[in-house]
């Protein structure tokens, strides 16, 4: 899998391969997060794109019907549950191709079944015009809407490089699959993919900050996501995954066995850091510490432990039952050097034992070295790629450099500030 991007944020150009484990190093403000957000945006854009577009069209139909019902006085006075039932029945008509006479007869029959005798031809004609307007829109119209929404929410409507005339371009390549998005003046200008190819896209988990978990002890599922929606798109998606909880009876025998295997592989490292369990209580998450057998507010849990708690919870929820890509922004944040080593080995095991793709940003020479060391120890070095973000020719801009065969460049650059005080 490969990623190419041009003129997004402060990144003039970057080319990154994601074979198994990818580590992008660099100083603060060098575009590391821009590259990871671009990868995430592409994954979110095309993973389940068709179903997202169909859902968006369904929402448009539902809203159109709700507005129409409120405009027709007799229908507006119906009980809420009857209006909802009527909407569902009429919504089915929007999925079929029909002429005016057939549409009129069907809608009239439905409204009469709810005791509405006075719904006249003019009211139904108005609805038919809206029906015709939606039917004329191809599914690509709703795909474009979905893509625009994803990029706006991930980048906050600041994709294009300030002061740059070149359009922003992002390209995703995996085998014979090529996906692309081009953005001009913060608007999606063009996107391309081959029909039927999107089944190759992976579920993506983007962890931007481990402090996200603090909010999940105070907000229930749904309200937590809404609370985070105005903050970071990735946090909203991650919150839903953390709050989701299947009944054990919902798992198949094979799924239960696979989760047990995953927990056995990763349990030793997780248990050496996390001495407790996340539990769902009254619709919210709680952390129970074993040593005191008491609930502890997430805000009072050691900051460095939270990234381990997140990964453990995702594992328990079966998030890794299918192929996935995990993106973590600066995973070494808040971690003691000993726990940096534990996290590095854990992430390597996620890849070489569970087959999960790992993508990391880091400005720590110690964490980068730990990833290299444990990848070598577990025989995964051949699927690792290391990159360094460096200044480009354009002032204030950056580009990527593949330093897999020359990691000394990373260590020298990132450790230079310490050398100044030695």
BAVORO-373668 format. One record per residue (C-alpha): residue number from 1; residue in one letter; x negated, y negated, z negated. Coordinates in steps of 0.02 Angstrom, whole numbers, always signed. Layout:
BEGIN
NUM	A	X	Y	Z .
...
//
This chain:
BEGIN
1	X	+0	+0	+0 .
2	X	-68	-170	+43 .
3	X	-18	-351	+11 .
4	X	-64	-502	+115 .
5	X	-14	-681	+80 .
6	X	-55	-854	+144 .
7	X	-19	-1028	+77 .
8	X	+83	-979	-73 .
9	X	+53	-1094	-221 .
10	X	-134	-1121	-237 .
11	X	-179	-963	-142 .
12	X	-243	-1000	+32 .
13	X	-261	-816	+75 .
14	X	-266	-651	-18 .
15	X	-274	-471	+37 .
16	X	-251	-339	-97 .
17	X	-239	-150	-84 .
18	X	-136	-53	-211 .
19	X	-190	+128	-199 .
20	X	-161	+175	-380 .
21	X	-237	+46	-498 .
22	X	-268	-133	-444 .
23	X	-354	-262	-555 .
24	X	-363	-444	-502 .
25	X	-483	-547	-606 .
26	X	-517	-733	-611 .
27	X	-514	-890	-715 .
28	X	-356	-977	-773 .
29	X	-268	-1068	-631 .
30	X	-354	-968	-494 .
31	X	-195	-894	-421 .
32	X	-193	-722	-503 .
33	X	-13	-737	-559 .
34	X	+36	-807	-389 .
35	X	-25	-647	-307 .
36	X	+63	-535	-432 .
37	X	+225	-635	-419 .
38	X	+217	-621	-230 .
39	X	+200	-432	-243 .
40	X	+345	-428	-365 .
41	X	+451	-542	-255 .
42	X	+424	-428	-105 .
43	X	+469	-274	-206 .
44	X	+624	-357	-278 .
45	X	+670	-424	-106 .
46	X	+673	-257	-17 .
47	X	+706	-129	-155 .
48	X	+889	-88	-132 .
49	X	+913	-239	-18 .
50	X	+1059	-167	+77 .
51	X	+1156	-121	-80 .
52	X	+1120	-293	-154 .
53	X	+1186	-375	+5 .
54	X	+1343	-267	+2 .
55	X	+1370	-314	-181 .
56	X	+1349	-499	-138 .
57	X	+1479	-485	+0 .
58	X	+1595	-398	-123 .
59	X	+1572	-542	-246 .
60	X	+1613	-666	-108 .
61	X	+1773	-572	-69 .
62	X	+1821	-563	-253 .
63	X	+1792	-749	-279 .
64	X	+1889	-791	-121 .
65	X	+2036	-687	-181 .
66	X	+2030	-762	-356 .
67	X	+2035	-939	-284 .
68	X	+2178	-892	-168 .
69	X	+2277	-817	-312 .
70	X	+2258	-977	-413 .
71	X	+2319	-1080	-266 .
72	X	+2479	-979	-245 .
73	X	+2590	-1035	-388 .
74	X	+2689	-873	-408 .
75	X	+2531	-767	-413 .
76	X	+2440	-888	-527 .
77	X	+2573	-856	-659 .
78	X	+2543	-668	-663 .
79	X	+2461	-583	-813 .
80	X	+2272	-574	-798 .
81	X	+2266	-384	-785 .
82	X	+2395	-387	-645 .
83	X	+2297	-518	-549 .
84	X	+2141	-410	-564 .
85	X	+2232	-255	-502 .
86	X	+2305	-353	-356 .
87	X	+2132	-419	-310 .
88	X	+2065	-243	-304 .
89	X	+2202	-186	-188 .
90	X	+2186	-334	-69 .
91	X	+1995	-324	-74 .
92	X	+2008	-154	+10 .
93	X	+2089	-240	+160 .
94	X	+1935	-351	+182 .
95	X	+1831	-195	+217 .
96	X	+1940	-147	+366 .
97	X	+1959	-221	+539 .
98	X	+2140	-273	+569 .
99	X	+2244	-395	+667 .
100	X	+2354	-531	+590 .
101	X	+2517	-432	+596 .
102	X	+2443	-282	+506 .
103	X	+2352	-392	+379 .
104	X	+2511	-491	+344 .
105	X	+2616	-335	+318 .
106	X	+2488	-257	+200 .
107	X	+2466	-413	+93 .
108	X	+2653	-444	+86 .
109	X	+2684	-265	+30 .
110	X	+2552	-280	-107 .
111	X	+2619	-445	-174 .
112	X	+2798	-380	-172 .
113	X	+2743	-230	-276 .
114	X	+2697	-355	-411 .
115	X	+2867	-440	-403 .
116	X	+2809	-586	-294 .
117	X	+2947	-614	-167 .
118	X	+2906	-794	-121 .
119	X	+2730	-771	-50 .
120	X	+2759	-843	+122 .
121	X	+2676	-829	+290 .
122	X	+2577	-990	+267 .
123	X	+2495	-928	+107 .
124	X	+2450	-761	+185 .
125	X	+2389	-848	+344 .
126	X	+2271	-951	+237 .
127	X	+2203	-791	+161 .
128	X	+2188	-712	+333 .
129	X	+2079	-857	+391 .
130	X	+1963	-827	+243 .
131	X	+1966	-641	+280 .
132	X	+1917	-675	+461 .
133	X	+1778	-794	+406 .
134	X	+1699	-662	+293 .
135	X	+1721	-523	+422 .
136	X	+1626	-628	+550 .
137	X	+1473	-636	+437 .
138	X	+1352	-493	+468 .
139	X	+1268	-403	+324 .
140	X	+1108	-497	+370 .
141	X	+1192	-657	+310 .
142	X	+1206	-585	+135 .
143	X	+1032	-510	+144 .
144	X	+963	-684	+178 .
145	X	+1058	-751	+28 .
146	X	+988	-614	-85 .
147	X	+809	-644	-25 .
148	X	+822	-832	-47 .
149	X	+890	-808	-223 .
150	X	+751	-688	-274 .
151	X	+610	-801	-215 .
152	X	+689	-957	-291 .
153	X	+709	-876	-460 .
154	X	+535	-797	-465 .
155	X	+443	-952	-406 .
156	X	+561	-1087	-467 .
157	X	+581	-1159	-291 .
158	X	+394	-1191	-277 .
159	X	+329	-1060	-155 .
160	X	+250	-1171	-23 .
161	X	+81	-1252	-55 .
162	X	+102	-1436	-96 .
163	X	+46	-1548	+46 .
164	X	+15	-1402	+164 .
165	X	+99	-1394	+335 .
166	X	+72	-1207	+356 .
167	X	+218	-1095	+308 .
168	X	+204	-974	+163 .
169	X	+188	-794	+224 .
170	X	+195	-632	+125 .
171	X	+168	-461	+204 .
172	X	+187	-289	+125 .
173	X	+109	-140	+214 .
174	X	+129	+43	+164 .
175	X	+90	+176	+294 .
176	X	+203	+141	+443 .
177	X	+308	+21	+340 .
178	X	+283	-166	+363 .
179	X	+390	-297	+276 .
180	X	+369	-484	+286 .
181	X	+443	-646	+225 .
182	X	+404	-819	+294 .
183	X	+455	-974	+197 .
184	X	+462	-1154	+258 .
185	X	+507	-1301	+145 .
186	X	+560	-1177	+9 .
187	X	+686	-1094	+126 .
188	X	+669	-917	+192 .
189	X	+637	-944	+377 .
190	X	+621	-762	+429 .
191	X	+610	-588	+356 .
192	X	+576	-424	+443 .
193	X	+593	-239	+404 .
194	X	+634	-81	+497 .
195	X	+806	-6	+467 .
196	X	+795	+147	+356 .
197	X	+619	+105	+296 .
198	X	+669	+26	+130 .
199	X	+686	+195	+44 .
200	X	+496	+189	+23 .
201	X	+507	+40	-95 .
202	X	+472	+71	-279 .
203	X	+559	+15	-437 .
204	X	+452	-125	-509 .
205	X	+425	-172	-691 .
206	X	+344	-342	-713 .
207	X	+285	-383	-889 .
208	X	+244	-568	-897 .
209	X	+238	-582	-1086 .
210	X	+256	-454	-1225 .
211	X	+342	-587	-1334 .
212	X	+498	-555	-1228 .
213	X	+542	-418	-1351 .
214	X	+570	-546	-1490 .
215	X	+731	-602	-1406 .
216	X	+800	-426	-1395 .
217	X	+822	-413	-1582 .
218	X	+943	-559	-1580 .
219	X	+1040	-538	-1419 .
220	X	+1148	-396	-1358 .
221	X	+1135	-320	-1184 .
222	X	+1206	-442	-1059 .
223	X	+1190	-592	-1173 .
224	X	+1002	-560	-1186 .
225	X	+988	-556	-998 .
226	X	+1091	-715	-981 .
227	X	+985	-801	-1113 .
228	X	+827	-756	-1017 .
229	X	+900	-794	-846 .
230	X	+852	-977	-850 .
231	X	+677	-931	-908 .
232	X	+591	-801	-799 .
233	X	+679	-685	-676 .
234	X	+562	-540	-719 .
235	X	+605	-556	-903 .
236	X	+790	-536	-865 .
237	X	+759	-377	-767 .
238	X	+643	-307	-900 .
239	X	+767	-350	-1039 .
240	X	+900	-246	-952 .
241	X	+782	-97	-942 .
242	X	+736	-111	-1125 .
243	X	+915	-129	-1186 .
244	X	+981	+10	-1076 .
245	X	+1000	+173	-1169 .
246	X	+1066	+335	-1099 .
247	X	+1156	+460	-1207 .
248	X	+1044	+613	-1222 .
249	X	+1186	+716	-1149 .
250	X	+1172	+614	-988 .
251	X	+998	+682	-951 .
252	X	+978	+837	-845 .
253	X	+869	+979	-910 .
254	X	+735	+930	-784 .
255	X	+739	+748	-837 .
256	X	+725	+791	-1021 .
257	X	+577	+905	-984 .
258	X	+490	+770	-881 .
259	X	+514	+639	-1018 .
260	X	+446	+761	-1149 .
261	X	+294	+791	-1038 .
262	X	+265	+605	-1016 .
263	X	+277	+576	-1203 .
264	X	+155	+717	-1238 .
265	X	+28	+644	-1117 .
266	X	+40	+467	-1184 .
267	X	+99	+498	-1361 .
268	X	-71	+511	-1444 .
269	X	-123	+336	-1391 .
270	X	+49	+259	-1422 .
271	X	+64	+337	-1596 .
272	X	-109	+276	-1644 .
273	X	-47	+97	-1621 .
274	X	+140	+104	-1651 .
275	X	+188	+172	-1821 .
276	X	+375	+163	-1797 .
277	X	+517	+170	-1673 .
278	X	+630	+51	-1579 .
279	X	+812	+92	-1612 .
280	X	+972	+21	-1544 .
281	X	+1086	-41	-1681 .
282	X	+1251	-130	-1653 .
283	X	+1206	-171	-1473 .
284	X	+1035	-245	-1511 .
285	X	+860	-175	-1530 .
286	X	+779	-151	-1700 .
287	X	+604	-95	-1749 .
288	X	+590	+26	-1894 .
289	X	+418	+35	-1975 .
290	X	+377	+210	-2040 .
291	X	+263	+160	-2182 .
292	X	+398	+59	-2269 .
293	X	+551	+144	-2191 .
294	X	+625	-26	-2159 .
295	X	+686	-132	-2014 .
296	X	+561	-266	-1962 .
297	X	+607	-418	-1858 .
298	X	+516	-416	-1691 .
299	X	+452	-591	-1727 .
300	X	+358	-515	-1876 .
301	X	+283	-369	-1780 .
302	X	+98	-385	-1736 .
303	X	+87	-477	-1570 .
304	X	-35	-352	-1499 .
305	X	+82	-207	-1537 .
306	X	+223	-274	-1428 .
307	X	+152	-221	-1261 .
308	X	+139	-43	-1328 .
309	X	+317	-53	-1394 .
310	X	+380	-108	-1223 .
311	X	+292	+35	-1134 .
312	X	+351	+162	-1264 .
313	X	+532	+102	-1249 .
314	X	+528	+110	-1058 .
315	X	+459	+286	-1070 .
316	X	+598	+340	-1190 .
317	X	+731	+263	-1077 .
318	X	+675	+368	-928 .
319	X	+618	+219	-825 .
320	X	+470	+321	-761 .
321	X	+571	+469	-703 .
322	X	+555	+398	-528 .
323	X	+406	+321	-439 .
324	X	+373	+147	-505 .
325	X	+253	+1	-496 .
326	X	+204	-83	-660 .
327	X	+136	-261	-649 .
328	X	+64	-338	-807 .
329	X	+5	-517	-820 .
330	X	-151	-529	-930 .
331	X	-120	-370	-1032 .
332	X	-266	-407	-1148 .
333	X	-175	-556	-1225 .
334	X	-163	-543	-1417 .
335	X	-261	-380	-1419 .
336	X	-406	-339	-1536 .
337	X	-550	-262	-1434 .
338	X	-508	-88	-1502 .
339	X	-329	-102	-1441 .
340	X	-389	-170	-1274 .
341	X	-478	-4	-1251 .
342	X	-323	+94	-1302 .
343	X	-212	-4	-1181 .
344	X	-337	+16	-1039 .
345	X	-342	+205	-1062 .
346	X	-152	+213	-1079 .
347	X	-129	+122	-913 .
348	X	-255	+235	-827 .
349	X	-159	+387	-891 .
350	X	+4	+311	-827 .
351	X	-74	+317	-655 .
352	X	-174	+479	-651 .
353	X	-52	+586	-753 .
354	X	+118	+510	-713 .
355	X	+82	+440	-539 .
356	X	+139	+264	-585 .
357	X	+57	+124	-486 .
358	X	-28	-6	-596 .
359	X	-63	-187	-549 .
360	X	-151	-301	-675 .
361	X	-210	-481	-688 .
362	X	-350	-516	-809 .
363	X	-476	-649	-859 .
364	X	-563	-537	-985 .
365	X	-727	-455	-931 .
366	X	-706	-331	-1073 .
367	X	-535	-272	-1015 .
368	X	-591	-260	-834 .
369	X	-739	-156	-891 .
370	X	-624	-47	-997 .
371	X	-514	-11	-845 .
372	X	-667	+36	-744 .
373	X	-734	+147	-884 .
374	X	-574	+245	-916 .
375	X	-534	+262	-732 .
376	X	-704	+343	-710 .
377	X	-680	+451	-866 .
378	X	-513	+519	-804 .
379	X	-567	+540	-623 .
380	X	-462	+397	-556 .
381	X	-598	+279	-499 .
382	X	-570	+323	-316 .
383	X	-393	+250	-322 .
384	X	-448	+88	-408 .
385	X	-474	-78	-321 .
386	X	-547	-232	-407 .
387	X	-530	-410	-343 .
388	X	-594	-581	-393 .
389	X	-503	-744	-358 .
390	X	-630	-873	-299 .
391	X	-622	-1051	-231 .
392	X	-574	-1064	-47 .
393	X	-636	-1192	+77 .
394	X	-485	-1302	+49 .
395	X	-503	-1408	-110 .
396	X	-403	-1339	-255 .
397	X	-360	-1179	-164 .
398	X	-413	-999	-197 .
399	X	-435	-836	-104 .
400	X	-465	-655	-151 .
401	X	-625	-556	-134 .
402	X	-638	-366	-146 .
403	X	-773	-333	-276 .
404	X	-739	-147	-304 .
405	X	-918	-105	-255 .
406	X	-993	-254	-345 .
407	X	-905	-275	-512 .
408	X	-1057	-362	-584 .
409	X	-993	-521	-500 .
410	X	-836	-514	-608 .
411	X	-931	-483	-769 .
412	X	-1056	-621	-733 .
413	X	-923	-751	-691 .
414	X	-799	-712	-830 .
415	X	-934	-694	-964 .
416	X	-1026	-854	-916 .
417	X	-942	-963	-1051 .
418	X	-1007	-845	-1185 .
419	X	-1183	-854	-1114 .
420	X	-1180	-1042	-1142 .
421	X	-1167	-1020	-1330 .
422	X	-1280	-869	-1351 .
//
